């Protein structure tokens, strides 16, 4: 009996020892996995968590699953992260942050509706309401931007990308023909990175030839590239300095990345030195320099920021020949999330950066901040939207000078590896102004109406100061190329040479018809059609009825309004010289009628000269008395009533005009100064 008790006792003790042994081993492995996670060695942490999960106590498993999801998300394995987060939720992980993180990876997969559900779950479980609402808003905006992308064309730079990470492009020459970028492709100097499981990253350079072909990227000299990680680099506009990130690795020391600088020595780079504002215990990275070399941007978690990684800058003091103290870019740019990968426009006015907190489409989105006159950023930042931004990580954008083209980094689908360099450009909108010039025809008979009129000058004036002219051909057609964001006025100008099939000799008159078209606010190509009608020059062009006082040359008030018809023609056709013809009826003596008609014609001329400002040299008065009756006396006499007879006499009392020439030149007109030739973008860049 005693022997049986001892056997049971020893069996029990052996089982306890075995459990303790297993438990101790699991705890040690778990601690190792947690240490890797805390040191951001995510690739290593995932593998260690996989090894320890099966033997881990049940109360530890939810945290292991959550951290495995977090680590997977950090190395851009969104599907893996989603699976781990869902398992953590199923195992009752009690921190609501898991719902937020799940929403983030769903958003990164462009599953915006599903992400909104998880953001709301995060809020309902007691998570940060502001972050949850911001997440919902970002999904709603992202859907809009996805459905209505901007016109940018995006292409993968397959000639220089590898299957590994290629990111943070920067120009290293004034002509934008040479690009440097960071890559951890095979051939880099370092060994495997414990954070990512890939090669260490180095800085490479590539050049484009006149045919648009990029050279095989080559690693920068040892002064810049080493066996540790080097990251985002930026070359000064003069090409005499390079700023870059380096992450030293010293044993038994917590290593932090820093911002380094090397100077050009002949055709290569000299040794690099750590810039003085760096702090050993804090990460500094992602430098970029303004074109005037006066301001250096970078990122850091240093104290005094707004949350996670912030963008900072320091200014160069010429007097002390040193960089000043770091200044935070401010709350318009920085948030409680991460703001990284700053780049700056050539004129220093715009700061581009990526953020995972400002409302975006997923992962990192690229934003633009505009600097005020004092260099500070106070205006709301602008998301660059789709297709530059995507549901994946998008960062490190650079522009080719003032052009709306350049390069950026993204790990979106369609690439060659992880992060890839992509090109972007904004194709020009194609706007055209076109139409036809037609004839009004003979107003009395309708002859020649709607015929195309050739040799009509169509003039277009843009709000940007551009003036263009084109002559219609036999089909009466004209066409102009129009620019974006411009309002145009289109008008016609005829001459003695303007003609149509029915009116081939005497020319055409322009009119005051003008068309205003605008391309302002348009984001799609469009044709604008504007047709014009012009009046043929025919003998004795009739004007609205002009009335005089009985037996007098004095104009009645209403006749002055009628003369505005001719005034407008003279104004719209500044080169014509016209003859005003006045006619009387047949009653009265021929001498009196001739005298009266001449005086009446002169009254019209005097009105146009004295009251309307028409040059006297453009007007000739001529009276014809009763020598050119429209209605004969016999026809008038045959009319049945006095009223009818008087109406026929009135038709003979008329004023007409005819065009004598198209040769008038205003001696007081200002001389047109030739427009200076605009500078090319290259010349402006040089300045």
C-alpha positions as CSV (number, residue, x, y, z in Angstrom):
1,X,0.0,0.0,0.0
2,X,2.8,2.3,0.9
3,X,4.6,1.5,-2.3
4,X,1.4,2.4,-4.3
5,X,1.2,5.8,-2.6
6,X,4.9,6.5,-3.3
7,X,4.4,5.5,-7.0
8,X,1.5,8.0,-7.3
9,X,3.5,10.7,-5.5
10,X,6.4,10.3,-7.8
11,X,4.2,10.2,-10.9
12,X,2.5,13.4,-9.7
13,X,5.8,15.2,-9.1
14,X,7.1,14.1,-12.5
15,X,4.0,15.5,-14.2
16,X,4.4,18.8,-12.3
17,X,8.0,19.0,-13.2
18,X,7.2,18.4,-16.8
19,X,4.5,21.1,-16.8
20,X,6.8,23.5,-15.1
21,X,9.5,22.7,-17.6
22,X,7.2,23.3,-20.6
23,X,5.8,26.4,-18.9
24,X,9.3,27.8,-18.3
25,X,10.4,27.1,-21.8
26,X,7.3,28.8,-23.3
27,X,7.7,31.8,-21.0
28,X,11.3,32.3,-22.1
29,X,10.4,32.0,-25.8
30,X,7.5,34.4,-25.3
31,X,9.8,36.9,-23.6
32,X,12.2,36.6,-26.6
33,X,9.3,37.3,-29.0
34,X,8.1,40.3,-26.9
35,X,11.6,41.7,-26.9
36,X,11.8,41.5,-30.6
37,X,8.4,43.2,-30.9
38,X,9.4,46.0,-28.6
39,X,12.6,46.6,-30.6
40,X,10.5,46.8,-33.8
41,X,12.1,43.7,-35.1
42,X,8.7,42.7,-36.6
43,X,9.8,40.0,-39.0
44,X,11.7,38.2,-36.2
45,X,8.8,38.8,-33.8
46,X,6.2,37.2,-36.1
47,X,8.3,34.0,-36.4
48,X,9.0,33.8,-32.7
49,X,5.3,34.3,-31.9
50,X,4.4,31.5,-34.3
51,X,6.8,29.2,-32.4
52,X,5.5,30.0,-29.0
53,X,1.8,30.3,-29.6
54,X,0.8,26.6,-29.4
55,X,2.5,26.2,-25.9
56,X,1.5,29.6,-24.5
57,X,-1.0,29.8,-21.7
58,X,-4.5,30.6,-22.9
59,X,-4.5,34.0,-21.2
60,X,-1.5,35.0,-23.2
61,X,-2.8,33.9,-26.6
62,X,-5.0,37.0,-27.3
63,X,-2.0,39.3,-26.9
64,X,0.2,37.1,-29.0
65,X,-2.4,37.2,-31.8
66,X,-2.8,41.0,-31.5
67,X,0.9,41.6,-31.6
68,X,1.4,39.2,-34.5
69,X,-1.3,41.2,-36.3
70,X,0.5,44.5,-35.5
71,X,3.8,43.2,-36.6
72,X,2.3,41.9,-39.9
73,X,0.7,45.3,-40.5
74,X,4.1,47.0,-40.0
75,X,5.7,44.9,-42.7
76,X,2.7,45.5,-45.0
77,X,1.2,42.0,-44.8
78,X,-2.3,43.3,-44.6
79,X,-4.1,40.0,-45.2
80,X,-2.0,38.3,-42.5
81,X,-2.7,41.2,-40.1
82,X,-6.4,41.0,-40.8
83,X,-6.4,37.2,-40.0
84,X,-4.5,37.8,-36.7
85,X,-6.7,40.7,-35.6
86,X,-9.8,38.6,-36.2
87,X,-8.4,35.7,-34.2
88,X,-7.5,38.1,-31.4
89,X,-11.1,39.4,-31.3
90,X,-12.4,35.9,-31.4
91,X,-10.2,35.0,-28.4
92,X,-11.7,38.0,-26.5
93,X,-8.7,40.4,-26.7
94,X,-10.0,43.1,-24.4
95,X,-8.3,46.3,-25.7
96,X,-10.6,48.1,-28.2
97,X,-7.5,49.1,-30.2
98,X,-7.7,45.8,-32.0
99,X,-10.9,47.0,-33.8
100,X,-9.1,50.2,-34.8
101,X,-6.1,48.3,-36.2
102,X,-8.4,45.9,-38.0
103,X,-10.2,48.9,-39.6
104,X,-6.8,50.2,-40.7
105,X,-5.8,47.0,-42.5
106,X,-9.3,46.7,-44.1
107,X,-9.0,50.3,-45.3
108,X,-5.5,49.4,-46.7
109,X,-7.3,46.7,-48.8
110,X,-9.8,49.3,-50.1
111,X,-12.6,47.6,-48.2
112,X,-14.0,50.9,-47.0
113,X,-17.5,49.7,-45.9
114,X,-16.0,46.9,-43.8
115,X,-13.5,49.4,-42.3
116,X,-16.3,51.8,-41.3
117,X,-18.0,48.9,-39.4
118,X,-14.8,48.3,-37.4
119,X,-14.2,52.0,-36.7
120,X,-17.7,52.1,-35.2
121,X,-17.0,48.9,-33.2
122,X,-13.8,50.6,-31.9
123,X,-15.8,53.6,-30.8
124,X,-18.6,51.4,-29.3
125,X,-16.1,49.4,-27.3
126,X,-14.7,52.5,-25.6
127,X,-12.1,53.6,-28.1
128,X,-11.0,57.2,-28.9
129,X,-14.2,58.7,-30.4
130,X,-12.2,61.3,-32.3
131,X,-10.0,58.7,-34.0
132,X,-13.0,56.6,-34.8
133,X,-14.9,59.4,-36.4
134,X,-11.8,60.5,-38.3
135,X,-11.5,56.9,-39.6
136,X,-15.1,56.9,-40.8
137,X,-14.6,60.2,-42.5
138,X,-11.5,59.1,-44.2
139,X,-13.3,56.0,-45.6
140,X,-16.1,58.1,-47.0
141,X,-13.6,60.6,-48.6
142,X,-11.5,57.7,-49.9
143,X,-14.5,56.2,-51.7
144,X,-15.3,59.6,-53.3
145,X,-11.6,60.0,-54.4
146,X,-11.5,56.4,-55.7
147,X,-14.8,56.9,-57.7
148,X,-13.6,60.3,-59.1
149,X,-9.8,60.1,-59.5
150,X,-7.8,63.1,-60.7
151,X,-6.3,63.0,-64.2
152,X,-2.8,62.0,-63.2
153,X,-1.2,59.2,-65.2
154,X,0.7,56.7,-63.0
155,X,3.4,54.3,-64.2
156,X,5.7,51.9,-62.5
157,X,9.4,52.6,-63.0
158,X,10.0,49.0,-63.8
159,X,13.4,49.8,-65.4
160,X,14.9,50.8,-62.0
161,X,12.7,48.9,-59.5
162,X,13.6,45.5,-58.0
163,X,11.7,42.8,-56.2
164,X,12.8,44.3,-53.0
165,X,12.0,47.8,-51.5
166,X,12.8,50.8,-53.7
167,X,11.8,54.1,-52.3
168,X,12.3,57.8,-51.5
169,X,13.5,59.2,-54.9
170,X,15.3,62.5,-55.1
171,X,16.8,64.5,-58.0
172,X,20.6,64.9,-57.8
173,X,21.2,67.2,-60.8
174,X,19.7,70.5,-62.0
175,X,18.3,69.1,-65.2
176,X,16.3,66.3,-63.4
177,X,18.1,63.6,-65.3
178,X,19.7,61.9,-62.3
179,X,17.7,60.3,-59.5
180,X,18.9,58.8,-56.2
181,X,16.8,56.4,-54.2
182,X,16.9,53.9,-51.3
183,X,16.8,50.2,-52.0
184,X,17.5,46.9,-50.1
185,X,18.0,44.9,-53.3
186,X,20.6,42.2,-53.6
187,X,24.0,43.8,-53.9
188,X,23.5,46.1,-51.0
189,X,26.4,46.1,-48.5
190,X,24.7,44.9,-45.4
191,X,23.3,41.5,-44.3
192,X,19.8,40.6,-43.4
193,X,17.8,43.2,-41.5
194,X,16.2,41.7,-38.4
195,X,13.3,44.1,-38.6
196,X,12.2,43.3,-42.2
197,X,14.0,40.0,-42.9
198,X,15.4,41.6,-46.1
199,X,18.8,43.0,-47.0
200,X,20.0,46.2,-45.4
201,X,19.2,49.3,-47.4
202,X,21.6,51.5,-49.3
203,X,21.3,54.5,-51.6
204,X,21.5,54.1,-55.4
205,X,21.8,56.4,-58.4
206,X,20.4,56.1,-61.9
207,X,20.4,58.4,-65.0
208,X,18.0,58.7,-67.9
209,X,19.3,59.2,-71.4
210,X,17.8,61.2,-74.3
211,X,15.7,58.2,-75.3
212,X,14.1,58.0,-71.9
213,X,16.0,54.9,-70.8
214,X,17.2,54.6,-67.3
215,X,20.6,53.2,-66.5
216,X,21.2,50.3,-64.2
217,X,21.2,51.7,-60.6
218,X,24.6,51.8,-58.9
219,X,25.3,52.1,-55.2
220,X,26.7,55.3,-53.9
221,X,30.4,55.4,-52.7
222,X,31.4,54.1,-49.2
223,X,31.4,57.7,-47.8
224,X,27.6,57.4,-48.0
225,X,26.8,53.7,-48.1
226,X,27.9,51.3,-45.5
227,X,27.0,47.8,-44.0
228,X,24.2,49.4,-41.9
229,X,20.9,50.8,-43.2
230,X,21.0,54.1,-45.1
231,X,17.7,55.7,-45.9
232,X,16.1,58.7,-47.6
233,X,18.7,61.0,-49.2
234,X,18.6,64.5,-50.6
235,X,21.2,66.3,-52.7
236,X,21.5,70.1,-52.5
237,X,20.5,72.1,-55.5
238,X,24.2,73.0,-56.2
239,X,25.1,69.3,-56.0
240,X,27.8,69.9,-53.4
241,X,26.1,68.2,-50.4
242,X,24.1,65.1,-49.7
243,X,21.9,64.6,-46.6
244,X,20.7,61.1,-45.7
245,X,19.6,58.7,-43.0
246,X,21.9,56.2,-41.4
247,X,21.1,53.7,-38.7
248,X,24.3,52.6,-36.9
249,X,24.5,49.2,-35.2
250,X,26.8,49.1,-32.2
251,X,26.7,46.0,-29.9
252,X,25.4,46.5,-26.4
253,X,23.9,49.8,-27.3
254,X,20.4,51.0,-28.2
255,X,21.0,52.3,-31.7
256,X,19.0,55.2,-33.2
257,X,19.0,56.4,-36.8
258,X,20.4,59.9,-37.4
259,X,20.7,62.5,-40.2
260,X,24.1,62.6,-41.8
261,X,25.8,64.9,-44.3
262,X,28.6,64.4,-46.8
263,X,30.3,66.9,-49.1
264,X,31.3,66.5,-52.7
265,X,35.0,65.8,-53.3
266,X,35.7,65.8,-57.0
267,X,33.5,63.3,-58.6
268,X,32.7,61.4,-55.5
269,X,31.3,61.9,-51.9
270,X,33.6,62.5,-49.0
271,X,33.1,61.0,-45.5
272,X,29.8,61.5,-43.8
273,X,29.3,63.2,-40.5
274,X,26.4,63.2,-38.1
275,X,24.7,66.6,-38.0
276,X,24.9,68.3,-34.5
277,X,21.1,68.5,-33.8
278,X,20.8,64.7,-33.6
279,X,20.3,63.1,-30.2
280,X,21.7,59.6,-29.5
281,X,18.6,58.3,-27.7
282,X,16.1,59.5,-30.4
283,X,15.5,58.6,-34.0
284,X,16.2,61.3,-36.7
285,X,15.6,60.5,-40.3
286,X,14.2,61.5,-43.8
287,X,16.1,64.7,-44.5
288,X,15.3,67.1,-47.4
289,X,16.9,70.4,-48.1
290,X,15.3,73.6,-49.5
291,X,16.6,74.8,-52.8
292,X,18.3,77.8,-51.2
293,X,20.0,75.4,-48.7
294,X,18.6,77.5,-45.8
295,X,16.1,75.0,-44.3
296,X,16.6,71.3,-43.6
297,X,13.5,69.2,-42.9
298,X,13.6,65.8,-41.2
299,X,11.5,63.6,-38.9
300,X,11.9,62.7,-35.3
301,X,10.1,61.5,-32.2
302,X,11.9,64.1,-30.1
303,X,10.0,65.8,-27.2
304,X,7.9,68.8,-28.0
305,X,6.0,67.2,-30.8
306,X,2.3,66.4,-31.2
307,X,2.2,62.6,-30.9
308,X,4.1,60.0,-32.9
309,X,6.7,60.8,-35.5
310,X,6.7,64.5,-36.4
311,X,8.3,66.7,-39.1
312,X,10.8,69.2,-37.9
313,X,13.2,71.7,-39.5
314,X,16.2,73.7,-38.7
315,X,17.7,76.7,-40.4
316,X,21.3,77.3,-41.5
317,X,23.0,80.2,-39.8
318,X,25.5,81.7,-42.2
319,X,27.2,83.7,-39.5
320,X,28.0,80.7,-37.3
321,X,28.2,78.3,-40.3
322,X,26.0,75.9,-38.4
323,X,22.4,74.5,-38.2
324,X,20.1,76.0,-35.6
325,X,17.9,74.2,-33.2
326,X,15.1,72.0,-34.5
327,X,11.6,73.7,-34.9
328,X,8.4,71.6,-35.1
329,X,6.5,72.1,-38.4
330,X,3.4,72.8,-36.3
331,X,-0.1,71.3,-35.7
332,X,-1.3,72.0,-39.2
333,X,1.2,69.4,-40.4
334,X,1.8,67.2,-37.4
335,X,-0.7,65.1,-35.6
336,X,-0.9,62.5,-32.9
337,X,-0.1,60.0,-35.6
338,X,3.0,59.7,-37.8
339,X,4.1,62.3,-40.3
340,X,7.1,61.2,-42.4
341,X,9.1,61.4,-45.7
342,X,9.1,65.2,-46.1
343,X,10.0,66.7,-49.5
344,X,9.9,70.4,-50.5
345,X,9.1,72.2,-53.7
346,X,11.7,74.1,-55.7
347,X,10.4,77.5,-54.5
348,X,10.1,76.3,-50.9
349,X,6.5,77.2,-50.8
350,X,5.1,73.7,-50.5
351,X,6.0,70.9,-48.1
352,X,5.0,67.4,-49.1
353,X,4.8,64.6,-46.6
354,X,3.0,61.4,-45.7
355,X,0.8,60.8,-42.8
356,X,-1.2,57.9,-41.3
357,X,-3.5,60.2,-39.3
358,X,-4.8,63.0,-41.6
359,X,-7.8,61.7,-43.4
360,X,-6.4,59.4,-46.0
361,X,-7.1,56.4,-48.2
362,X,-5.2,53.8,-46.2
363,X,-1.7,53.3,-44.9
364,X,0.4,56.4,-45.6
365,X,-1.1,59.1,-47.8
366,X,0.8,62.0,-49.4
367,X,-0.3,65.5,-48.3
368,X,0.7,69.0,-49.2
369,X,1.2,71.9,-46.8
370,X,1.6,75.5,-48.0
371,X,4.0,77.8,-46.2
372,X,3.0,81.4,-45.3
373,X,5.2,84.4,-45.9
374,X,6.9,83.7,-42.6
375,X,7.7,80.1,-43.6
376,X,5.2,78.7,-41.1
377,X,2.4,76.2,-41.9
378,X,-1.0,77.3,-40.7
379,X,-3.4,76.4,-43.6
380,X,-5.2,73.0,-43.6
381,X,-3.1,70.4,-45.4
382,X,-4.4,69.0,-48.7
383,X,-4.6,65.3,-49.5
384,X,-3.2,64.6,-53.1
385,X,-6.0,62.1,-53.6
386,X,-6.3,59.3,-56.1
387,X,-4.5,58.2,-58.2
388,X,-1.4,59.5,-56.5
389,X,-2.7,58.2,-53.2
390,X,-4.0,54.7,-52.8
391,X,-5.2,52.4,-50.1
392,X,-1.6,51.3,-49.7
393,X,1.4,53.3,-48.4
394,X,2.3,56.3,-50.6
395,X,5.2,58.6,-49.8
396,X,8.3,60.4,-50.9
397,X,7.0,62.5,-53.7
398,X,9.2,64.8,-55.8
399,X,8.3,67.2,-58.6
400,X,10.4,68.0,-61.7
401,X,10.8,71.7,-61.0
402,X,7.6,73.6,-61.8
403,X,6.2,70.8,-64.0
404,X,3.3,68.7,-62.8
405,X,5.2,65.5,-63.1
406,X,7.7,63.6,-61.0
407,X,8.1,60.4,-58.9
408,X,6.9,59.0,-55.7
409,X,6.9,55.7,-53.7
410,X,4.1,53.2,-53.2
411,X,3.6,49.6,-52.4
412,X,0.3,49.4,-54.3
413,X,-0.6,46.5,-56.5
414,X,1.0,46.3,-59.9
415,X,4.5,46.9,-58.7
416,X,7.6,44.7,-58.9
417,X,8.2,44.2,-55.2
418,X,7.4,45.8,-51.9
419,X,7.8,49.6,-52.1
420,X,8.3,50.7,-55.7
421,X,9.1,54.0,-57.4
422,X,6.3,55.3,-59.6
423,X,6.2,58.1,-62.1
424,X,3.3,60.5,-62.4
425,X,2.4,63.3,-64.8
426,X,-0.7,65.4,-65.4
427,X,-1.6,65.1,-69.1
428,X,-2.7,68.4,-70.5
429,X,-6.4,69.0,-71.0
430,X,-7.3,69.5,-74.7
431,X,-9.6,72.5,-75.1
432,X,-10.5,73.7,-78.6
433,X,-12.5,76.7,-79.7
434,X,-14.0,76.2,-83.2
435,X,-16.9,77.1,-85.4
436,X,-17.9,78.6,-88.8
437,X,-18.5,82.1,-90.1
438,X,-21.6,82.4,-92.2
439,X,-23.1,85.1,-94.4
440,X,-26.3,86.9,-93.4
441,X,-27.1,87.2,-97.0
442,X,-28.9,90.1,-98.8
443,X,-31.4,91.5,-96.3
444,X,-33.8,92.3,-99.1
445,X,-33.7,89.0,-101.1
446,X,-32.1,86.5,-98.8
447,X,-29.5,85.7,-101.5
448,X,-26.4,84.0,-100.1
449,X,-27.8,83.4,-96.6
450,X,-25.9,80.8,-94.6
451,X,-23.0,80.6,-97.1
452,X,-19.6,80.1,-95.5
453,X,-17.5,83.2,-95.6
454,X,-13.7,82.9,-96.2
455,X,-10.9,85.4,-95.4
456,X,-12.6,86.4,-92.1
457,X,-10.2,87.1,-89.3
458,X,-11.3,85.4,-86.1
459,X,-9.6,86.9,-83.1
460,X,-9.4,85.3,-79.6
461,X,-8.1,87.1,-76.5
462,X,-7.4,85.2,-73.3
463,X,-7.5,86.5,-69.7
464,X,-3.9,85.5,-69.5
465,X,-2.9,88.1,-72.1
466,X,-2.7,85.7,-75.0
467,X,-4.0,87.0,-78.4
468,X,-4.4,84.7,-81.4
469,X,-5.8,85.2,-84.8
470,X,-6.8,82.8,-87.6
471,X,-8.3,83.3,-91.1
472,X,-11.2,81.3,-92.3
473,X,-10.8,79.1,-95.3
474,X,-13.3,78.3,-98.1
475,X,-15.4,76.3,-95.7
476,X,-15.7,79.3,-93.3
477,X,-14.2,77.3,-90.5
478,X,-11.8,78.3,-87.7
479,X,-10.2,76.5,-84.8
480,X,-8.0,77.5,-81.8
481,X,-6.2,75.6,-79.1
482,X,-7.2,76.8,-75.7
483,X,-5.3,76.7,-72.4
484,X,-6.5,75.6,-69.0
485,X,-7.8,78.0,-66.4
486,X,-8.4,80.8,-68.9
487,X,-11.3,82.8,-70.1
488,X,-11.5,83.8,-73.8
489,X,-13.3,86.4,-75.9
490,X,-13.8,85.5,-79.5
491,X,-14.7,88.0,-82.2
492,X,-14.6,88.4,-86.0
493,X,-13.0,91.0,-88.2
494,X,-13.8,91.2,-91.9
495,X,-12.3,93.2,-94.8
496,X,-12.6,93.9,-98.5
497,X,-11.2,90.5,-99.1
498,X,-13.8,88.6,-97.2
499,X,-16.1,86.8,-99.6
500,X,-18.6,84.0,-100.2
501,X,-20.0,82.4,-103.3
502,X,-22.8,85.0,-103.8
503,X,-20.7,88.0,-102.7
504,X,-17.2,87.5,-104.1
505,X,-16.1,91.1,-104.6
506,X,-17.1,93.9,-102.2
507,X,-16.2,92.4,-98.8
508,X,-18.1,91.8,-95.6
509,X,-18.8,93.8,-92.5
510,X,-18.0,92.6,-89.0
511,X,-20.5,92.9,-86.2
512,X,-20.3,93.4,-82.4
513,X,-21.1,89.7,-81.8
514,X,-18.6,88.4,-79.3
515,X,-18.5,85.0,-77.5
516,X,-17.0,84.4,-74.1
517,X,-15.9,80.9,-73.2
518,X,-13.9,79.7,-70.2
519,X,-11.8,76.7,-69.3
520,X,-11.7,77.8,-65.6
521,X,-12.8,75.0,-63.3
522,X,-13.0,72.3,-66.0
523,X,-11.3,69.0,-65.5
524,X,-12.2,67.3,-68.7
525,X,-11.2,68.1,-72.3
526,X,-13.9,69.9,-74.3
527,X,-14.6,71.5,-77.6
528,X,-16.3,75.0,-77.6
529,X,-18.4,75.8,-80.7
530,X,-19.2,79.4,-81.6
531,X,-20.6,80.2,-85.1
532,X,-20.7,83.8,-86.4
533,X,-22.7,85.6,-89.0
534,X,-21.4,88.6,-91.0
535,X,-23.1,91.1,-93.3
536,X,-22.1,91.3,-97.0
537,X,-21.4,94.7,-98.4
538,X,-24.1,95.5,-101.0
539,X,-25.1,98.7,-102.7
540,X,-27.2,101.2,-100.7
541,X,-27.3,99.4,-97.4
542,X,-30.5,100.4,-95.7
543,X,-30.6,101.8,-92.1
544,X,-33.5,102.1,-89.7
545,X,-35.8,104.9,-90.8
546,X,-34.3,108.4,-90.1
547,X,-36.8,111.2,-89.7
548,X,-36.2,114.9,-90.0
549,X,-38.3,118.0,-89.2
550,X,-40.7,118.9,-92.0
551,X,-38.8,120.6,-94.8
552,X,-35.6,120.7,-92.7
553,X,-32.4,118.9,-92.2
554,X,-32.8,118.8,-88.4
555,X,-32.8,115.3,-87.0
556,X,-35.8,114.2,-84.9
557,X,-34.8,112.7,-81.6
558,X,-35.8,109.2,-82.6
559,X,-33.6,109.4,-85.7
560,X,-30.5,109.7,-83.5
561,X,-31.4,106.2,-82.1
562,X,-31.6,105.0,-85.7
563,X,-28.1,106.3,-86.5
564,X,-26.7,104.2,-83.7
565,X,-27.1,101.3,-86.1
566,X,-24.5,102.8,-88.4
567,X,-22.4,103.9,-85.4
568,X,-22.1,100.2,-84.3
569,X,-21.1,99.1,-87.7
570,X,-18.4,101.8,-87.8
571,X,-17.2,100.8,-84.4
572,X,-17.1,97.1,-85.2
573,X,-15.3,97.8,-88.5
574,X,-12.7,100.5,-87.6
575,X,-11.1,100.4,-91.1
576,X,-14.1,101.3,-93.2
577,X,-14.9,104.6,-94.8
578,X,-18.6,105.1,-95.6
579,X,-20.7,107.4,-97.7
580,X,-24.1,108.5,-96.2
581,X,-26.7,109.0,-99.0
582,X,-29.9,111.0,-98.4
583,X,-32.8,110.9,-100.8
584,X,-36.0,113.0,-101.1
585,X,-39.4,112.3,-102.7
586,X,-40.2,113.8,-106.1
587,X,-42.2,116.7,-104.8
588,X,-40.6,120.1,-104.9
589,X,-38.0,121.5,-107.2
590,X,-35.0,119.4,-108.1
591,X,-32.6,122.1,-106.8
592,X,-34.4,122.3,-103.5
593,X,-34.5,118.6,-103.1
594,X,-30.8,118.2,-103.9
595,X,-29.9,120.9,-101.4
596,X,-32.2,119.4,-98.7
597,X,-30.9,115.9,-99.2
598,X,-27.3,117.1,-99.0
599,X,-28.0,118.9,-95.8
600,X,-29.8,115.9,-94.4
601,X,-26.8,113.6,-95.2
602,X,-24.5,116.2,-93.6
603,X,-26.7,116.2,-90.4
604,X,-26.2,112.5,-90.1
605,X,-22.4,112.9,-90.5
606,X,-22.3,115.7,-88.0
607,X,-24.2,113.7,-85.4
608,X,-21.8,110.7,-85.8
609,X,-18.7,113.0,-85.6
610,X,-19.8,115.4,-82.9
611,X,-21.9,113.2,-80.7
612,X,-20.5,109.7,-81.3
613,X,-16.8,110.5,-81.8
614,X,-16.4,108.9,-85.2
615,X,-13.4,110.4,-87.2
616,X,-14.6,112.8,-89.8
617,X,-12.3,111.2,-92.3
618,X,-14.3,108.1,-92.2
619,X,-17.6,109.8,-93.3
620,X,-18.8,111.3,-96.6
621,X,-22.1,113.0,-97.0
622,X,-23.9,113.0,-100.3
623,X,-27.4,114.0,-101.3
624,X,-29.2,112.6,-104.3
625,X,-32.4,114.6,-104.1
626,X,-35.1,112.8,-106.1
627,X,-32.7,111.3,-108.7
628,X,-32.9,107.8,-107.3
629,X,-36.5,107.1,-106.5
630,X,-37.5,103.7,-105.3
631,X,-41.1,104.2,-106.1
632,X,-42.1,106.0,-109.3
633,X,-44.6,108.8,-109.4
634,X,-46.9,106.7,-111.6
635,X,-47.0,104.0,-109.0
636,X,-47.7,106.5,-106.3
637,X,-50.4,108.2,-108.3
638,X,-52.1,104.8,-108.8
639,X,-52.4,104.3,-105.1
640,X,-56.1,104.4,-104.0
641,X,-55.9,106.6,-100.9
642,X,-53.9,109.6,-99.8
643,X,-52.5,107.6,-96.9
644,X,-51.1,104.9,-99.2
645,X,-49.6,107.6,-101.5
646,X,-47.9,109.3,-98.5
647,X,-46.5,106.0,-97.4
648,X,-45.0,105.4,-100.8
649,X,-43.5,108.9,-100.8
650,X,-42.0,108.1,-97.4
651,X,-40.1,105.1,-98.9
652,X,-38.4,107.5,-101.3
653,X,-37.4,109.8,-98.4
654,X,-34.6,107.5,-97.1
655,X,-31.1,107.5,-95.9
656,X,-28.7,104.7,-96.9
657,X,-25.0,104.2,-96.8
658,X,-22.3,102.4,-98.8
659,X,-18.8,101.3,-98.0
660,X,-16.2,103.2,-99.9
661,X,-13.1,101.5,-98.6
662,X,-11.6,99.4,-95.9
663,X,-8.4,101.5,-95.8
664,X,-8.8,103.8,-92.9
665,X,-6.0,103.8,-90.4
666,X,-6.4,105.7,-87.1
667,X,-3.4,108.0,-86.7
668,X,-3.9,108.1,-83.0
669,X,-4.0,104.3,-82.4
670,X,-1.3,103.1,-80.0
671,X,1.4,101.1,-81.7
672,X,1.4,97.4,-80.8
673,X,4.5,96.5,-78.9
674,X,5.9,93.0,-79.6
675,X,5.4,90.6,-76.7
676,X,8.7,89.5,-75.1
677,X,9.5,85.8,-75.7
678,X,8.5,83.9,-72.6
679,X,11.3,82.2,-70.7
680,X,11.6,78.4,-70.8
681,X,11.1,76.4,-67.6
682,X,14.8,75.5,-67.8
683,X,15.8,79.2,-67.9
684,X,13.5,80.0,-65.0
685,X,15.0,77.1,-63.1
686,X,18.5,78.4,-63.7
687,X,17.4,81.8,-62.3
